[in-house]
Every structure is written in C-alpha cells, then in structure tokens.
C-alpha cells in the first residue's frame, strides 16, 4: 500500500504542477502577469529546486513590473540549489537575473 500511495501522491503532485503551469500560461496570455506570478509562486513553493519553475517565476515577475523581486527570487533559488544540492543553478536563470540587474 505504501508504494502505491507514494506513487499516487507523486502523480497527483505532478498533475497539480501541470495545472498551475497551464493556468499561469493562460493568465500571461490574458495580460494578467500578477495572476501568473501568484501561480508560479505556488509552483515554486512546491518545487523549490526546479529551475524551470524558477525561470518562469523570474520572467513573470519581471514582466509584471517587479524586476527587483525577480532578481531576489533568482538569487534565493540559486543559493538554495547551491547549499542543498551542491550544484550550480540553471544557467538560463542566472543569465536572466544578470540581464534584469
């Protein structure tokens, strides 16, 4: 039962993340970057090491008029990845943050 429950939990978490991404994309296309940023923040809280999610949040924050928040999130994500995983963060994320600075 425990293996099944773990697999089901992972499947549902992935489906939830996919739904957040889809909703964030819809909000972006509707011209609602604040809504999109809120959705990406939820995704980032659930997947703090995910470079794709971090890039999307940083780009959305910049688009919504919060470049300082975008750079702050990029720096926090990079520090977390370096500290907890002992790897370099996503190069695209670092480049995006450098452009926003």
Secondary structure, 3 states (H helix, E strand, C coil): CHHHHHHHHHHHHHHHHHHHHHHHHHHHHCCCHHHHHHHHHHHHHHCCCCHHHHHHHHHHHHHCCCHHHHHHHHHHHHHHHHHHHCCCCCHHHHHHHHHHC
